[in-house]
Amino acid sequence: MHPNQAQVSDLDLLNAIKRRDEQALADLYDRYRVILFGLTMRILNSREEAEDVLQEVLLQVWRRAEDFDEQRGRPFTWLVTMTRSRAIDRLRVLGARQRLSESAARETMEETSDAALDAFKSEQREIVKSALAELTEDQRSTLLLAYFEGLTQSEIAAKLGTPLGTVKTRMRSGMIKLREILGERIKTFS
Amino acid sequence: MVHEEYRDMMTAKALGSLDQGEARLLETHLASCTDCLSIMDELQETATLLAFAATPMEPSPNVRSQILSAIRPESSAAQEKPAKAPVVQMPTRAATSWSAAQRWGAIAAGLVMTALAIALFVLWKQNLDAKRDLASISTQMEEMRQQLARKQEAESILTAPGARIAGLSGTEMAPSAVGTIAFDQTGRAVLMAKSLPPPPSGKAYQLWFISGGQKIPGKVFMTNEKGEGALSDRIPPQALNSSVFAITLEPESGVTQPTGQIYLVSGS
């Protein structure tokens, strides 16, 4: 992160947004646009839809900044959770009509990503990637299907042809393991 | 104490993967159990890190400007600072013994200065008004541009082979509302609706294609202050030949099955 950006915390930015400070919203956008857009792209696999959702999220931040509750977590968690959930809502609306078959396209997207962007938060990315690599294949795919494809536990069970109980167990053990590996380092993320 | 039976549900919720029935159950529990709530927050924090598994990507530069222009009308009124009124310094000189000509000259100069100051003030006021008008004109122009684009699209659909039009009429929720959908054989469709009541905060109108007992979700749209709304969408192939169109009021991000009241519906 840029040293001068680091001086203003996410919380400061959110408080400024509550006071209708446009610049603060612009700063928050500049700070997280590539990770949030990466997330909406991964979920929606369409630049047009992903940009539209990103825009919606920032407008939601602007309108609902006072809904953020400091006691319940960090601004980054709030922002990412909101983005992910909006993107999944959009995916469901689109997907009810045509399931985007994207796994192949997603793979290529990973390959062709811009090297400059890879540098963004590369340390955190590496930590998360290596933590994911320590999970079993079953645990990992269950977590990723839930998070990026918005499948419910029963939908994952149906898709993988696995009993629902097994899906629940994998999901739970996967998350516990992820938490153990990442442990206290989580606090330094944002 | 953390309630074991809710553990799986909390994990699934953090990953956004909880079935709807359980979601309600968990919500009720979390409202009264602070221990579980703090576990929930911790799980949410862990799940958020999965976002780092997606490759960061750069959005188009116009996303930023669109966001900022969308919030501007809301905040500009509060932020608009009145420009400083032009102040013209009147000449202050110790009055000694002036000749009549000098005196008249001074008075004339004073009058000219005062007139100038008034003129300047009027100009400044006009400039301010003009700026305001300009802002409202550019908003109107943007709206008109979008309407025009929509009309052009409708026209291109209507001139395509096999083009059709369906009229929508208001239900008891909005008796005066009307709408039109133009669509072609490929499913390209444009909806234009008017006289819809303004959606409450967090809500928007959503289009539905109803075919063979199935309700297939379309896109959501907002209305302007005149109650007009429009959107471009694609009719799914299975609904192309025997579809009823309906507009319901839904959460603004859209839903997969209708939950709200029907405001507009086409004849079957």
Interface residues (C-beta under 8 A of the other chain):
Chain A: R20 E22 L25 A26 Y29 D30 R33 V34 I35 L36 F37 G38 L39 M41 R42 R47 A50 E51 L54 Q55 E56 L58 L59 W62 R72 G73 R74 F76 T77 V80 T81 T83 R84 S85 R86 I88 D89 R90 R92 V93 A96 R97 Q98 M109 E110 S113 D114 L117 D118 F120 K121 Q124 R125 I127 V128 K129 L132 L143 L144 A146 Y147 F148 G150 L151 T152 Q153 S154 I156 K168 M171 R172 M175 L178 R179 L182 I186 F189
Chain B: R7 D8 T11 A12 A14 L15 G16 S17 L18 D19 Q20 L37 D41 E42 L43 Q44 E45 T46 A47 T48 L49 L50 A51 F52 A53 A54 T55 P56 M57 E58 P59 S60 V63 R64 Q66 I67 L68 A70 I71 R72 E74 S75 A78 Q79 I216 P217 K219 V220 R234 P236 S253 G254 V255 T256
